[in-house]
Amino acid sequence: MNNEIKIKGILTPGKVISVTAIMCIVLVIVIVLSLVLGTADVTFKQVIGLITGAVTQDDPVRLIIFKIRLPRIILAGLVGFALSLGGVTFQALLRNPLADPFILGVSSGSAFGAVLAITFGLSFSLGVPVMAFMGGLLTIYLVMSLGARKMGMESSTILLTGVIVNAFFTAIIMFFISTSANDRLHTMLFWLYGDLSQSQYTQLLIIAPFLLLASIIIFSYAKHLNIITTGDEIASQLGVNVDRTKKIGLLIISLIMGLVVAFSGLIGFVGLIVPHLARMAFRSDHRMLIPVASIGGAIFLIAADTLARTIISPSELPVGVITAFLGAPFFLILLRKRGSQWSRS
């Protein structure tokens, strides 16, 4: 009987593909719903008309869908995918169920670069993203050089260094906000809480290839992540180069975080909530967890952004406000039950 249970629990490529396909179907449904919902009325019939070509070129619906809503939805999906992928990876590498993609302070470093760009009047189309990405790179360099070069890749060291760097950049950000003119203050605050309203197709073309490459690399390390979660010493005995795996994983995810933060601002808790929900539903095998959690992150952020732009229509909220509103209680519950789901296999 026990042998039958174990056989049924074996994870096969077919099972991973089937579950991933179901998640993709759910993603498409959420995208269609998000296209329909908004300040301007758009019906399912009009969306179908756009797909089939029944809607004329000069129809306002075409402008609303293709110029405003669709690029924003795709950006939300890519950012949510990246944040959740980062959450899964960091929680495995640092063996900490409360780890978040921003644990190394990459978010605050990127925010520092963006706030600096806004202060000096650089444009959101190029200046702010470039400066935000450079800020993320600076954070990666500081964490790796201060926390890993002499003391190794111990999880506690990396976490502590990230907290210190995060606090330092947060203090600088608050200084700039406190000394900025009022018109720029609102822009900074809105961006700092997550802003997807500046989405453009050129941004998507920049993010998508890097995110695809990062996903493939991280997925190729899925078995290594499974072993590392059992402990660094055990993983080393089983032939895993723990330090090398951690450096590659942390570097790749940090670069992706810097890239998406550059275009979306700070959006918290996605990398905490979604990976844990995926882990509760599908256990802790990263061959399943990585695709399910990543696609789940895309679904979650698209839904959250739809809520952010419709809940107080015609005005809108930063999407980070919605994710924080949902994520903070989840974090507290998780903190009380720390490790309960992490230990499941």
N, C-alpha and C positions, 0 to 999 in steps of 0.2 A: 504493500500500500504506500509506504513512504517513498519507494522507488518511483511509483507512478506519479506521485505528487511532484517529485523532483523533475521528472521528464516533462510534465505539463508546464513547469515553471521555466524551462529552458528558453532563452531568448534567441530567436532565429531571425535572419535577415528579412524573411517574409513578414514576420510580425512587426518589425521596425518599419518596413515600407508601408504596410497596411495602416498602422496607427498614424504614421506621418501623413498618409493620403487623407485620412479622415480629418486630421488637423488642418490640412490645406483646404478642404471643402468648407470647414467652419470659417476659415480665414476669408474665403471668397464671399461667403454669406454676410460676414461682418462688414466687408468692404462695400458690398452692394447697399446694405442698410445705411452705412455712413454716407454714401453718395446721395441717398434720398433725403436724409435728415439734415436740416439746416435752416437758416433764416429765410432763404428763398425756397418756395415750394417746388419740389421736384418729385415726380411720380415714378413708380416702377416702370410704367409704360414708356415714359420718356427715356429712362435709362436703357431699356431694351431697344428703343428706337435709335439711340446713339450707337448701340452695338451693331444693329442691322443696317444702319445707314438711312433710316426713315426720317430722321431729324435733319432739317435743312441746315446749310452752313451758317446762315445768319440768325438762327434761333438762339435766343439768350441762354437757353438751357445748356447748349454746347459750351458757351463761355464759362458758365458756372461750374460745370462738371470738369472740363479739361484744363481750364486755366486756374481755377481756385481750389476746388475740392480734391480732385484726383492727385495732384502733386503733394498736397498736404497729407492725404491718407497714406500714400506710398512712403513719404518721409516718416510718418508716425510708425508705420510697419517696420521700416528698416531700423529706426532708432530702438523700438521695442525689442526687435530681434536681437540687436547688438547688446542691449542692456541685460537681457535675460541670458544670453550666451555668456556674457561676462560674469553674471551671478553664479551660474553653474560652475564655470571654470574656477573662479576665486574660492568658492565654497569647498571645492575638491582640493585645490592646491594648498590652501591654508588650513584645511580640515576644520573649518569653523562654520557652523550652520547659520551664523548671523552675518557672514561676510557679504559685502555688497560690491558691485562694480566700482563704486567710488571709494573703496576702502583704502586705496593707496594715495588718495588725495588728488587724483588726476582731474576730478571734476572741479575742485577749487583752483587748481593750476590753470585749467582751461578758462574758468570764469575770470580769473585774474587777467589773462590775456585779452579776453573779450571786453571786460570793463575798461582796461587800458585803452583799447581801440575806440570804444564809445566815448571815453573822456576826451580823446584827441580828435573826435569827429570823423572817424573812418567809417566807411559804408558797411552796411550789413551784407551786401552782395559779395564782397571780397575781403575787405579789411578786417572785420570782426571774426569771420571764420578762420582766416590765416593766423591772426594773433591768438585766437583761442587754441588752435592746434599747436602753435609754438609754446604756449603756456603749458599744455599737456605734456609736450616733449620735455620741457624743463623739469616738470614734476617727476617724470619717469627717471630722468638722469639723477635727480637729487635722491630719490628713494633707492635706486639701484646702487649709487655710489656711497651713500651714507649707511644704508641698511644692509647691503649684501656683500659689498666688496671685501670687508675685513671680518665680518661676523657670519658669513655664510648665508644660506637661504632658509634659515629657521623662520617658521611662521610667526612666532611672537615678535621677532625682530622686525620683520617686514611690516606687520600690523602696526607696531608702535611707531615706526618711522613714518608710515603713512598718516597716522593720526597727528603727529607733530607737524609734518609738512602741510597737512590740511588746515590745521589751526593757524599756521603762519600766514598762508595765503588768504584765509578767511579774514584775518585781521587787516591785511592790506586792502582787500575788497571793501570792507566796512569803512576804511579810511577814505577811499576814493568816493564812495557813496555819500559819506558825510560832508565832503568838501565840494561836491559837484553842484552845478546849477540845477534848478528844479526841473527844467524840461528834460534834461538828460537823466535825472534821478528816476523818473517813471520808466524810461526806456531800459535802464539797467535792472531795476527791480523786476519788471515783466520778463526780461530775458533770463534773469537768474532763477526764476521759478518755472522755466520751460516755455519756450515760445516756438510754435511750429507754423506761425502765420506767414513767415518769410520764405516758405518753401518754393523752390523752383526746380525744374527738370534738370538743370545743370548740376545742382547739388546731388540729385539722385544718381546721376551718372558718375559722380565722384565717389560717393559712399558705397554703392552697390558692388563694384568689382573688388574693392578692398574687403568688404564684409564677406563676400563669397569665398575669397581666398582664405580669410581668417577662419571661417567656419569649416572649410575642408581640412585645414591644418589641425584645428582643435579636435575635430571628430577623429582624425587619424591617431590622436593620443587618448582616445576614449578608454582603452584597456589600461593604459598607464594611470589614468585618473582613478579608475576603479581600484587599482592596487595601492595608490598613494593614500587614498582615504583610510586604508587600514593602518597607516603609520609609515613614517619615513624609513625607519630601520627595517621593517618587514619588506617594504618596497625595494630597498637596496639589496636585501638578501635574495629577492626574487628576480634580480637582474635589471631593475629600473634605475636609470641614471636620474635620481631625484632632483639634484641641483639643476641639471640641464633642462629637465622637463619643466621645472618651476620657472626658470629664467625665460624659456621660450613662451610659456603660457602667459606669464605676467606681462611680458613685453608686448606680445601680440594683442592681448585684450586691452592693455593700457593705451596702445596706439589707436585701436578702434574706438575706445572711450573718448580719447581726445578728439577724434574725427567727428563723432556724432554729437558730442557736446558743442563743438564749434558751430554746428548748424541748428541745434535744437535747444541749447541752454541746459540748465540743470533739471533733470527729471529723476527724482529719487524713488526708491522702493520697488521699482519694476524688477530689478535684479534680485530682490529679496523675496517678493511675494510669489512670482510665477515659478521659479525653480522649486520652491517648497511645495507648491500645489502639484506640480508635475511629479515630484518625488513621492508625495503621498499617494498619488494615483498609479504610478508606474514603477515604484521602487527606485533603487539607486544605481542601476546599471547605466553608465553614461552613454552607451551605444544607443539606448532609447531616450535617455534623459536629455541629451544635447539637442536632437531635432525637435522633440516634443516641447521642451521648455522654450526654445528659441522661437518657434512658430507661435507658441502660446504668448510669448512676450509681445509679438507683433499684434496678435488679436487683442490683447489687454490694452495696449497703448492706443490702438485705433479706436477702441470703444471709449477709453478715457478721454481722448481728444474730442471725439464726437460729443460726449457729455459736456466737456469744457466749453465748446463753442455753441451749445444749444441751451444750456441750463438757465442762463440769464440773457438769452437772445433779446435784442440784437447785439448786446455787448458779449464779451467772452472772457473766460478766466484762463490764466496760464495753466497748461495741462499738468504741470508739477503740483499745483494746488490739489487737483483731483487725486493724483497718485499718492500724495502725502496724506490726504484725508482718508483714503482707503488703506494705506500702508502703515500708518502709525499704530492703529489698534492691532493690526496683524502682527506688527513687530513686538508689541507688548505681550500679546498672547504667546508668541513664539519664545519670547524671553522667559516667560514663566514655565514653559514646557521645553526648555532648551535641551536639544539632543534626542527628544522622544522619537521624532521621525527620522532623524539623522542616523540613528542606530539600526533602522530597519534595512533589510537587504532582500 
